[in-house]
Amino acid sequence: MIIFDKDTKNKLIELYQTKNVGLEGNILKLVDFEDDQEFKDYITSCIEKDRESRKRRLEVTKQVQTQNSKLSQLNLENEKIMLELQQSLKDVEESRMTFEVQNRELNEWKLDNIRLTEELKTEMVKSEQARIEAENAKKAAETDLDLLQKRTQTELIGTIVKVALGVIMTVGIVTTIMYIISIYTNKDTQIIGSTWSNMFGILLTNAFSIIGTIMGVKYASKEPTE
């Protein structure tokens, strides 16, 4: 047991009365108040106050524990929300990157299509130009061939006409010379004259027939004009 002297008891009582500060804790169970009613009342008051203080501290402790439990639960929920938020941000970032990649690929595809379209247009223009050039070359070749054919036909016809006229003139001259010789030699010219006239007529007829046939073939070979 703990025994206090009179002076200490008085100071403890005075401190309690003026400052409301008394003994606390298990020491109150060990104090011997020695039949001192005033000190006994002090100890009793201190015990009651200590009991009330313990009770308040217990309630505060319970409240703190409850709050700590709630805070822990809130902290767990906050961590869960933060994890979900981080995952959402990660998903959003991945979606953004995927969208950017797809958008870039789409832009590249559009550019490739535009380039291919331009190249196709260029090739179509070149093909059209080549077709026009080929048609022009074909027309030029046909024109040259037609001119060559016409020139060849003209030369051939001219040659045939010249030969025909030459033959006619030669036969006519030879026949005429023979007829003249027959006259000067006093020979019978009746047969020669008749032969000369018939031959000359036949030659003229054949000559004009040849020329007519050639001219007919020439004009028949021309393309009809529209």
ABEGO torsion letter per residue (X at the ends): XBBBBAAAAAAAAAAAAAAGBBBBEAAAAABBAGGBAAAAAAAAAAAAAAAAAAAAAAAAAAAAAAAAAAAAAAAAAAAAAAAAAAAAAAAAAAAAAAAAAAAAAAAAAAAAAAAAAAAAAAAAAAAAAAAAAAAAAAAAAAAAAAAAAAAAAAAAAAAAAAAAAAAAAAAAAAAAAAAAAAAAAGBBAAAAAAAAAAAAAAAAAAAAAAAAAAAAAAAAABBBBX
